[in-house]
Amino acid sequence: MQDLRITLLQVSQFWENKQQNEEYFNALISEIAPSDLILLPEMFHTGFSMNTKDLAEKMSSSRGLEWLKKWAKQNQAALYTSLIIEEAGLFFNRGAFVLPTEEIEVYDKQKLFGLGGEAKDFTSGTNSKIVTYLGWKIKLQICYDLRFPELARNKIVDGKPAYDVLLYVANWPKSRIAHWDTLLKARAIENQCYVVAVNRVGADGNGLFYNGHSSIYHPNGEQLMSFKEDEEGHQSTAINYQELLDIRKALPFLEDC
């Protein structure tokens, strides 16, 4: 199976300003090298806002999804992020995995951040989501999900691990960034998978500060990619499927789950 080339976009998001965020991402995506998968932070074109009244979009008419489909097709790469979606009068922090064909796989954030008021305004998702892309099995997660290892628990299904790559898109504050670093590494080791995680930098409209630490971790816990503190920009690297198979064969821990 081919390597999967991944690009992370770590930025300071413009608070509740879809046009400014989209224009900023336009400039960044235009300059990245060819990639198979591109990750943008949680609620990519609004920031982590609870302003559902003004910011929510419907799947059938979402400017955010149209923007993602445009870039997925143009770059022939999958994009993963989240945005505020309204459906049947309910609001979801919805992950969107957008394929180069413009098809969309969705995942609704399961663990809502009560401390930040998310549980008051949003409805939690009830299902996990694993997508197959270029032969890789990829599990979708969003920010606060990271604190709950049961949501990410890998297991053997039909003789093979359920997934190979675990994705996180986030607005994770600087005050708890040590938790982010530790938990990402733990998820890679305990699930014998690659962990790919993008976070934002800068300050949001609620006065919270973010310092990034977007990363990619190898199944053995090695950090394959990192950003400088508070760095804005993009980085790319490739992950190797044979290395994943080798570590699972040498250390068949998932078979004991």
VEXZADREN-324414 format. One line per 5 residues: number of its first residue (from 1); their letters; for each residue x, y, z of N, C-alpha, C. Coordinates in steps of 0.001 Angstrom, whole numbers, plus 524288, in hexadecimal, padded with zeros to 5 digits. Layout:
# residues N
NUM	A	X Y Z X Y Z X Y Z  ... .
# end
This chain:
# residues 257
1	MQDLR	80348 7FB54 80000 80000 80000 80000 8036C 804E0 80000  8018F 808F6 7FD69 804A6 80DBD 7FCFB 804FB 8109C 8022D  8094B 8139F 802C0 809AA 81729 8072F 80534 81B22 806E0  803D1 81D46 80B5A 7FFD0 82158 80B90 8027C 82673 80CFE  8026C 82A25 80965 804F0 82F32 80A5F 800F9 832F2 80CC1 .
6	ITLLQ	8024D 8350B 81151 7FE9F 83820 81469 800C0 83D9C 8154F  7FD51 8417C 814CE 7FEB7 846EC 815E8 7FB30 8490C 81A32  7FD95 84B91 81E22 7FAB1 84E1C 8224F 7FB18 85407 821AC  7F69E 856B1 82230 7F675 85C61 821EA 7F55D 85E80 82760  7F949 860CC 829C9 7F8D8 862EE 82F17 7F89A 868E1 82EAC .
11	VSQFW	7F425 86B24 83042 7F34F 870B6 82F5C 7F0D3 8734F 8341A  7F0DA 87883 83404 7EDB1 87BA2 83792 7E8A4 87CEB 834B2  7E44B 87AC7 8368B 7DF55 87B7A 833D6 7DCEB 880CC 834FC  7DA10 882E0 8312F 7D742 887C6 831DA 7D1FE 8869D 83466  7D0D0 8895B 838A0 7CC43 88823 83BD4 7C721 88931 838E6 .
16	ENKQQ	7C43F 8850E 837F0 7BF04 88545 835A1 7BEFA 88820 8305F  7C340 887D5 82D8A 7C38E 88A82 8287B 7C4DF 88685 8243D  7C0DE 88488 821BF 7C19B 8805C 81DF4 7C4D4 8821D 81949  7C3CC 886C0 81761 7C694 88892 812C1 7CC67 88932 813BF  7CDC8 88B89 81821 7D357 88C40 81950 7D622 88706 81A00 .
21	NEEYF	7D3A0 8836B 81CB5 7D606 87E49 81D68 7D6B6 87B85 81832  7D2CA 87BA4 814F5 7D327 8790B 80FE0 7D769 87B7E 80C7D  7D7C7 880A0 80C97 7DBD6 88341 80982 7E14A 881D5 80B7A  7E1E2 88179 810A7 7E6F2 8800E 812DC 7E864 87A7C 8115C  7E4A7 876F0 811D3 7E5B2 87190 8104D 7E6A7 87119 80A69 .
26	NALIS	7E418 8744A 8074C 7E516 8744C 801A8 7EAE2 8751C 80091  7ED19 87905 8033B 7F298 87A4B 80257 7F62A 875D5 80415  7F4FA 8736B 80874 7F845 86F32 80A6D 7F7E5 86A4D 8070E  7F32C 868C9 805B6 7F27C 86403 802A7 7F4DC 8649A 7FD35  7F4C6 8694D 7FB40 7F6F2 86A43 7F604 7FCC8 8692E 7F5BA .
31	EIAPS	7FF7D 86982 7FA30 8052B 86905 7FA0E 80739 863D2 7FC0A  803D5 8603E 7FDCB 805C5 85B4D 7FFE6 80747 85792 7FB76  80ACF 85403 7FCB8 80C59 84FF5 7F8FE 807DF 84C0A 7F863  807E1 8490B 7F423 803CB 8451C 7F368 80346 84197 7F835  7FE79 840CB 7F9F0 7FD5B 83DB2 7FE9A 7F8BD 83A1E 7FD8C .
36	DLILL	7F851 8360B 800B2 7F3CC 83298 80060 7EF85 83439 80428  7F115 8369D 8088D 7ED6D 837FC 80CB0 7EF21 83D1A 80F31  7EB67 840B1 80FDE 7EC76 845D2 81221 7E8CA 846A0 816C0  7EB01 8482E 81B40 7E7D5 84928 81FE8 7E7DE 84EEA 82149  7E343 850F7 8229C 7E27E 8564A 8247A 7E041 8560C 82A01 .
41	PEMFH	7E118 85A0A 82D40 7DF25 859DC 832A2 7D92F 8596C 832F7  7D763 857FC 83785 7D1CD 85787 838BF 7CEEE 85C9D 8377B  7CA09 85C0A 83597 7C6D0 86089 83412 7CA1B 86458 830D9  7CBEF 8626A 82C81 7D030 864FB 829A5 7CF05 86A8B 827F2  7CA2B 86BCC 8269D 7C940 87114 82499 7C637 874A5 82856 .
46	TGFSM	7C5CE 872FA 82D61 7C344 87650 8314B 7C648 876C9 8365C  7C9C5 87315 83771 7CBE6 87281 83CA2 7C7FE 86FA6 8400A  7C9A5 86E2D 844CB 7C669 86AFB 84840 7C24A 86E65 84ADF  7BE31 86F9A 84800 7BA0E 87316 849C7 7B513 87018 84AF1  7B220 871FE 84ECA 7AD08 86FBF 85010 7A89D 872E1 84D89 .
51	NTKDL	7A9F3 8766C 84A09 7A61B 879D0 84773 7A373 876E1 842FA  7A056 8730A 84476 79DCA 86FC4 8407C 799DD 872E1 83D3E  7974A 876AE 83FA6 79341 879AE 83CE5 7955D 87C3C 837F8  79A00 87E92 83861 79C29 88182 833F7 79FD3 87E50 83088  7A1F9 87A10 8329D 7A634 8776A 82FD4 7A4C8 8720F 82D9F .
56	AEKMS	7A089 86FAB 82F6E 79F32 86A67 82DB0 79DCA 86A4B 827EB  79F1A 86602 8256C 79DE8 8652F 81FE9 79B15 85FF9 81F3C  79812 85F88 81B21 79588 85A98 819CD 798EA 857A6 815E7  798C1 8527E 8162A 79BFB 84F56 812AF 79AE9 85099 80CF4  79618 851B8 80BB4 7949A 8528E 8063E 79645 857D5 8040F .
61	SSRGL	797A1 85B7C 80795 798F7 860BB 805BD 79DA2 86304 808A3  7A11F 85FC2 80A6D 7A577 86174 80DAE 7A9D7 863E9 80A75  7AB27 868C4 80B9F 7AF82 86B4A 808E9 7B4A1 868A3 80A73  7B4EC 866E3 80F6D 7B9A6 86444 8112D 7BAA0 85F31 80E40  7B695 85C1B 80D8E 7B734 8572A 80AB8 7B87B 85822 804FA .
66	EWLKK	7B624 85C1F 802AB 7B75F 85D5D 7FD34 7BD0F 85EFC 7FCAB  7BEF7 861FA 8007A 7C477 86394 8006F 7C7F9 85ECF 800DB  7C6B8 85B3C 80462 7C9DB 8567E 80513 7C9BC 85312 80032  7C53D 85284 7FDCF 7C4CE 84F54 7F90B 7C808 851AE 7F49B  7C7FA 856D2 7F436 7CB0C 85967 7F022 7D0D3 8581B 7F09D .
71	WAKQN	7D2F6 85884 7F56B 7D882 85796 7F629 7D9E2 851CE 7F5EE  7D652 84E76 7F7A5 7D752 848D6 7F73F 7D7C8 84738 7F18A  7D457 84940 7EE56 7D47C 847FC 7E8C3 7D943 84A67 7E623  7DA47 84F59 7E758 7DE9E 85218 7E4C9 7E3E4 84FB1 7E635  7E496 84E2C 7EB28 7E990 84C02 7ECF5 7E9CE 8461B 7EC8E .
76	QAALY	7E56A 843A8 7EB12 7E517 83DF4 7EAF4 7E71A 83BAF 7F01E  7E4E7 83DDC 7F450 7E645 83C3F 7F99F 7E14F 83C2A 7FCE4  7E128 838D1 800C1 7DCE5 838F2 80491 7DE04 83D3C 80885  7D9ED 83FD7 80A5C 7DA59 843C9 80E74 7D711 84213 81318  7D924 842F2 817DD 7D61D 841D5 81C8F 7D652 84670 82043 .
81	TSLII	7D1B0 847F5 82229 7D113 84C25 825F4 7CBA8 84B9A 82842  7C9DA 84FA5 82B22 7C469 84F95 82CEE 7C202 854F5 82C2A  7BCCE 85520 82C87 7B9E6 859F7 82C03 7B4A1 8595A 82EB1  7B1DD 85DBA 82F62 7ACD2 85DB1 8321E 7A882 85C7C 82E38  7A5BE 85837 82F24 7A196 85686 82B9F 79C6B 8563B 82E90 .
86	EEAGL	7984D 85840 82C12 792FD 857E5 82E2F 79005 853BA 82B2C  78D5B 85069 82E1A 78A5F 84C31 82BB5 78597 84B1A 82F14  780F5 84BBA 82CCC 77C02 84ABD 82F83 77BA5 84DBE 834A6  77D96 85299 83499 77D44 855E4 8392F 7816E 854EE 83D42  784F1 85149 83C45 7893A 8501D 83FD8 78E5F 851F0 83D73 .
91	FFNRG	7922E 85305 840E2 7973D 854EA 83F12 79B7A 850F4 84065  79EF9 8501A 83CA7 7A322 84C47 83D3B 7A862 84EB9 83BFB  7AC5A 84D3D 83F07 7B1BF 84E59 83D9D 7B34F 849C4 83A28  7B2C0 84A90 83517 7B30C 84635 83166 7B84C 845F5 82E96  7BADA 8418A 82F25 7BF8F 84094 82C2C 7BE26 83F3D 82694 .
96	AFVLP	7C10A 84180 822F4 7C025 84084 81D63 7C538 83E91 81AF0  7C525 839C3 81908 7C986 8377C 81631 7C7F4 837AA 81073  7CA3C 83B61 80DA5 7C892 83C84 80852 7CC6F 83A22 80476  7CA7F 836C1 80120 7CDBF 833E6 7FD64 7CEA7 83711 7F86D  7D2B7 835C4 7F567 7D3AA 83882 7F077 7CF21 8381D 7EC9F .
101	TEEIE	7CBEC 8341F 7ED42 7C73D 83383 7EA05 7C2D2 83719 7EBBC  7C3B2 83A16 7EFF6 7BFE7 83D94 7F26C 7BBE8 83AAF 7F5BD  7BC78 83590 7F65D 7B936 832BE 7FA0F 7BADC 83439 7FF95  7B72E 833E8 80344 7B83A 83594 808A7 7B6CB 8313D 80C75  7BA88 82FE1 80FCD 7B98D 82C5D 8142E 7B930 82FC5 81912 .
106	VYDKQ	7B54B 82ED6 81C6D 7B485 8324A 820E1 7B4FE 82F60 82609  7B69C 83245 829ED 7B704 8304E 82F4B 7B55C 834AF 832F5  7B186 833BC 8363D 7AFD0 8379B 83A10 7B2AC 836C4 83F32  7B524 83AEA 84119 7B82E 83AB8 845EA 7B4FC 83830 84A49  7B72C 83433 84CB8 7B447 83140 850A1 7B4B3 83390 8561A .
111	KLFGL	7B93A 83587 85778 7BA00 837BF 85CAD 7BA17 83DB7 85C40  7B602 8402E 85E30 7B588 845D4 85DE9 7B80C 84856 862AE  7BAAA 84CBA 861DB 7BDD3 84F3B 865E1 7BA5A 8525E 8698E  7B896 84FDE 86DC3 7B50E 8525A 87173 7B74A 8573E 873E7  7BC66 85743 8750A 7BEEC 85BBF 87780 7BE7F 860A6 87426 .
116	GGEAK	7BE32 85FE2 86EFF 7BDD2 8644D 86B70 7B84F 8655E 86980  7B478 8629D 86BA4 7AF12 86388 86A28 7AD44 860AF 86550  7B09B 85D78 86319 7AF31 85AD3 85E38 7AA7C 85739 85EF3  7AA28 854AD 86379 7A5E2 850F7 86463 7A09A 853B2 864C4  7A079 858C3 865D2 79B90 85BA0 8661E 79967 85CEB 860B8 .
121	DFTSG	79CDD 85D99 85CFE 79B3F 85F76 857D4 79B4A 85B4A 85398  79E2E 85718 8548D 79ED0 85321 85083 79CAE 84DDE 8524F  79B89 84A91 84E84 799E6 84534 84F80 79E7E 8419A 84E6B  79F6C 83DF3 851EB 7A3E6 83A75 85133 7A2B0 83641 84D31  7A6B9 83499 84A6A 7A62C 83045 846D1 7A5B8 82B24 849C2 .
126	TNSKI	7A397 82743 8473D 7A2CA 8222F 849C4 7A5C4 81DC7 84728  7A861 81EEA 842DC 7AB0B 81ACE 83FEC 7B0B1 81C3C 83EC8  7B417 81855 83EE0 7B978 8191B 83D2B 7B99C 818E0 83733  7BE01 81A6A 83502 7BE74 81A71 82F4E 7C3F2 818F8 82D9B  7C440 814ED 82A63 7C928 81358 827F2 7C85A 81399 82212 .
131	VTYLG	7CBBF 81670 81F5B 7CB6A 816CF 819AD 7D002 813E4 81742  7CF34 811D9 812B3 7D368 80F56 80FC0 7D50B 812F9 80B5D  7DA0C 81439 80B32 7DC15 817FB 8076A 7E176 81634 805A3  7E205 8155C 8009B 7E6E8 81384 7FE4B 7E8D8 80E8A 800F8  7E52E 80B55 802B1 7E675 8065F 80530 7E744 806B8 80B09 .
136	WKIKL	7E7D8 80B71 80D2A 7E899 80C4E 812BC 7E349 80CAD 81571  7E2DF 80A78 81A18 7DE33 80B13 81D4A 7DF36 80F67 82142  7DBE4 81366 82115 7DCDD 8183F 823F9 7D83A 81965 82781  7D94C 81A02 82C95 7D52E 81B28 83068 7D507 82101 8317E  7D060 82338 8318B 7CFA6 828D3 83232 7CE53 82A29 837D9 .
141	QICYD	7D0E3 82E3E 839E9 7CFE5 83038 83F21 7D046 8362F 83F08  7CE2F 838A9 84336 7CE56 83E60 8439D 7CFC6 83FEE 8492F  7D3F0 842BC 849CD 7D59B 84581 84E8D 7D495 84287 853A2  7D07A 843F9 8567F 7CF73 841EF 85BBC 7CEDE 83BFF 85BD4  7CD8D 839A2 85767 7CD63 833E8 85702 7D278 8317E 858F5 .
146	LRFPE	7D6C6 83462 85856 7DBF6 83260 859B9 7DC47 830A4 85F6B  7D93F 83310 862DC 7D98F 831D1 8686E 7D6F4 82C97 869D2  7D45F 82A22 8661A 7D146 82582 8673D 7D348 820EA 86406  7D6E0 81DD9 86644 7D97B 819BC 86347 7D5CF 81591 86125  7D148 814F3 863AA 7CDA0 810FB 861C7 7CB94 81243 85C50 .
151	LARNK	7CB73 8173F 85AE7 7C9A3 818BD 855AF 7CD86 81722 85172  7D270 816A7 852E0 7D68A 81576 84F1A 7D84F 80FC8 84F47  7D5FC 80CA1 852B5 7D7ED 80754 85394 7D816 80427 84E8E  7DCC3 802D9 84CD2 7DD7E 7FF89 8483B 7DCB2 7F9D8 849CF  7DB07 7F6AB 84637 7DA24 7F12B 84765 7DA7B 7EE05 84257 .
156	IVDGK	7DAFE 7E909 842EF 7DB45 7E595 83E60 7D5BD 7E47D 83C6C  7D4E8 7E57D 83772 7CFE2 7E47D 834EA 7D0E9 7E15A 82FF6  7CE94 7DCBE 82FA5 7CF73 7D949 82B1D 7D543 7D83D 82A37  7D818 7D79A 82E85 7DD98 7D626 82E3B 7E162 7DAA6 82D8B  7DF6B 7DF8D 82D39 7E2DC 7E40E 82C6D 7E147 7E879 8301E .
161	PAYDV	7E509 7EBE1 8317D 7E39B 7F075 8349B 7DF73 7F3B4 831CE  7DBF6 7F609 834D0 7D799 7F8F5 8328C 7D96C 7FDB1 82F74  7DDB9 8002F 83131 7DF8F 804C5 82E59 7E57B 8054F 82EC6  7E7A4 808B8 82B70 7ED49 80989 82B07 7EF0D 80EFA 82CB6  7EB9C 812CC 82C0C 7ECEA 81845 82D14 7E882 81AB2 83039 .
166	LLYVA	7E9F7 81DC8 83429 7E631 8207E 8377A 7E6F9 8265C 836AF  7E2CB 82916 83522 7E322 82EAB 83401 7E083 831E5 8383E  7E30F 83638 839BD 7E0BF 83A05 83D4F 7E142 83F78 83AF0  7DCE6 84251 83AC7 7DD00 847E9 83985 7DB24 84ABF 83E66  7DDB4 84F12 83FDB 7DCC3 8512C 84514 7DD62 85713 8456C .
171	NWPKS	7DAF1 8592A 8498A 7DC2D 85E44 84BD4 7DD61 85D15 85188  7E23A 85B92 8529E 7E3CE 859B5 857D2 7E71B 85DED 85A62  7E573 86015 85EDE 7E802 864B2 8611B 7ED7B 863AB 86345  7F08D 867D7 8634D 7F5F3 867A3 86528 7F64A 865E0 86AD8  7F26C 86749 86E05 7F29B 86610 8739F 7F2A4 86036 874BA .
176	RIAHW	7F0CF 85D19 870F6 7F0AF 8576B 871B2 7F39B 8548D 86D59  7F778 85722 86B15 7FA24 854D7 8669C 7FD67 85014 86823  7FF26 84FC2 86D04 80210 84B21 86EBB 7FE9B 84643 86E78  7F993 846ED 86F85 7F5EC 8428A 86F17 7F57E 840C4 8696C  7F514 84481 865EB 7F4C8 8436D 86049 7F97E 84036 85E80 .
181	DTLLK	7FE1C 841FD 85FD8 802E4 83F4B 85E34 80302 839B2 86049  801BB 83919 8653B 80201 833F8 867B9 7FDF1 83038 8658E  7F92F 83215 864E4 7F4F7 82EAD 8631F 7F597 82D0B 85D6E  7F791 8307A 85A29 7F876 82F00 854B2 7FC5D 82A7D 85459  80098 82B01 85736 8048D 826DA 85733 8024A 821C1 85953 .
186	ARAIE	7FF33 82232 85D7D 7FCD0 81D84 85FC7 7F927 81AD6 85BF2  7F606 81DE8 85911 7F260 81B8A 8555A 7F549 81889 85116  7F9B4 81A8D 84F64 7FCC1 817CF 84B63 7FECA 8129D 84D73  800E7 8129D 85234 80337 80DE3 85469 7FF0A 809D5 8559D  7FADD 80B6D 85844 7F704 8079F 85A15 7F3BE 80554 855AF .
191	NQCYV	7F337 8083C 8515D 7F011 8065E 84CFB 7F353 8047A 84857  7F87E 804A1 848F1 7FC12 80301 844CB 7FA5D 8053F 83F82  7FA2E 80A6D 83F6E 7F883 80D32 83ABE 7FBA8 8123D 83A4C  7FB6B 814A0 835AC 7FD64 819F1 8351E 7F94E 81DAB 83755  7FB0C 821A7 83A18 7F78F 825C2 83BFE 7F918 82ADC 8395B .
196	VAVNR	7F541 82D5C 836F3 7F615 83238 83411 7F280 83655 83679  7F4BF 83AA7 8385D 7F1AA 83E69 83B59 7F336 843FD 83A11  7EF4F 84741 838FC 7F04C 84CBE 837CC 7ED63 85029 83BBA  7F015 85420 83DA2 7EDEF 857D7 8415D 7EEEB 85D5B 83F51  7EC3C 8612E 8417A 7ECF5 86694 83FD6 7F0E8 86964 84355 .
201	VGADG	7F223 86E3C 841EB 7F53A 871C3 84527 7F239 876E7 845AA  7F45E 87A88 848BD 7F1FC 87FAB 84944 7EDEC 87FEC 84D8A  7EAB5 88407 84D6B 7E6A3 884EB 85151 7E152 884EC 84EB8  7DD5C 882F8 85181 7D81A 8830A 84F4C 7D4DA 88765 851C0  7CFEF 887B0 8502F 7CC8C 88BE2 85203 7CAFC 88B73 857AE .
206	NGLFY	7CC1B 88706 85A24 7CB04 8864A 85FAE 7CFC7 88754 8631D  7D40C 88912 860B2 7D8BE 88A36 863A6 7DC02 8857A 864FB  7DB18 88120 86256 7DE48 87C74 86324 7E2E2 87C8B 85F62  7E755 87A8E 86135 7EC13 87A8B 85E11 7ED83 874F9 85C86  7EFAD 8747E 857D4 7F10E 86F6A 85596 7F69E 86FB3 85384 .
211	NGHSS	7F993 86B70 8543F 7FF07 86B88 8528A 8006A 86706 84EE8  7FC7D 86479 84CB5 7FD7F 860A1 848A2 7FEEC 85B42 84A92  803E1 859B8 849BF 805C4 85470 84AE1 8032D 85067 84756  801D0 851FE 84297 7FFEC 84E32 83EBD 8042E 84A32 83DC9  802AE 84540 83D39 80694 84114 83D30 804B2 83C5A 83A23 .
216	IYHPN	80878 8391C 838B5 80767 833DD 836BF 80ABD 8301A 839EF  80842 82BFF 83BE9 80B02 82816 83F0F 80AFA 822CA 83C5A  80F6E 82025 83CB2 8101F 81AD1 83ACC 80D95 8170D 83EA9  80C0B 81265 83CF9 809BE 80E96 8409E 80D3B 80D23 8453C  81248 80E01 844D1 815B8 80CDF 84942 81649 81189 84CF2 .
221	GEQLM	81370 815C9 84BD4 81390 81A64 84F29 8175D 81E9D 84D76  81A5D 81DA1 84952 81E0E 8218A 84760 81B27 82602 844BA  81CC6 82ACE 845DB 81A77 82F58 84358 81D00 8302D 83E05  819EC 82FE7 839E4 81BE6 83055 83492 81BB8 835E1 83272  8186D 83921 834BD 817E9 83E88 83302 81668 841EA 8379E .
226	SFKED	8189C 8469F 837DC 8170D 84A5E 83BDE 817F3 84FDD 839C9  81532 8539B 83C0A 815C4 85919 83AAA 81891 85BF7 83F15  81AE5 8605F 83DD3 81D08 863BB 841E3 81889 86611 84508  819AB 867A8 849CB 815B4 86A11 84D27 81333 86EBA 84A6D  80E10 86EC1 84A26 80AF2 8730A 847ED 80BC9 873D5 84216 .
231	EEGHQ	80E27 8701F 83F86 80F63 870A6 839F1 80A83 87032 8368E  809FD 873CB 832D7 805E9 87361 82EDC 8084F 87154 829D0  80553 86E1D 82705 8073D 86C28 8220E 8058E 86694 8211E  8089C 863D8 81DFC 80741 85E7D 81C95 80C21 85B18 81C79  80B6B 85623 81DA9 80F90 85245 81D43 80D44 84D4B 81AF7 .
236	STAIN	81094 84A65 81848 80EE3 84581 815CC 812B8 84126 81702  810AE 83C75 8175B 813F6 837D5 817D2 810D9 83326 815E2  81392 82EDA 814E7 81107 82A16 81314 81144 825ED 8174C  80D25 822EB 817CA 80D16 81E7A 81B5F 80D2F 81974 81824  80FA3 81571 81A53 810CF 810AD 8176A 80DAA 80C11 81981 .
241	YQELL	80AEF 80960 8160A 80786 80517 817AC 80AA4 8004F 81964  80F0C 7FF46 816D6 8121E 7FAAF 81839 8143A 7FB25 81DC8  815C0 7FFD8 81F63 81791 80098 824C4 81334 7FF61 828AB  80E7B 800B5 82746 80A02 7FF81 82A9E 8093E 7F99E 82B14  80983 7F6ED 826AB 808F7 7F13F 826C6 80D47 7EEB0 829F9 .
246	DIRKA	81200 7F0AC 82963 8167C 7EE5E 82C19 815EB 7EEC7 83206  8144C 7F34E 833F0 813EA 7F3ED 839A2 80F65 7F0B7 83BC7  80B39 7F03A 838C8 806D3 7ECFF 83A90 80832 7E72D 83A9C  80B85 7E5A7 836EF 80D36 7E02A 836CE 81102 7DEF8 83B3A  814AD 7E29F 83C26 8189A 7E1C6 84036 8162E 7E210 845AD .
251	LPFLE	81242 7E561 84647 80FC6 7E637 84B60 809D6 7E5B2 84AAC  807CC 7E0FE 84A88 8023E 7E025 84947 7FE97 7E147 84DE5  7FF05 7E5E3 85022 7FC05 7E734 854C9 7F626 7E796 853B2  7F4B0 7E93A 84F01 7EF26 7E9EC 84DDE 7EC32 7E4B6 84E07  7EEFC 7E081 84D3F 7EC72 7DB62 84D5F 7EAA2 7D9F6 852E2 .
256	DC	7ECA0 7DCAF 856D2 7EB30 7DB99 85C3E 7E6CD 7DF26 85E45  7E4DB 7E292 85AD6 7E0B5 7E62D 85C90 7DB90 7E33C 85D62 .
# end
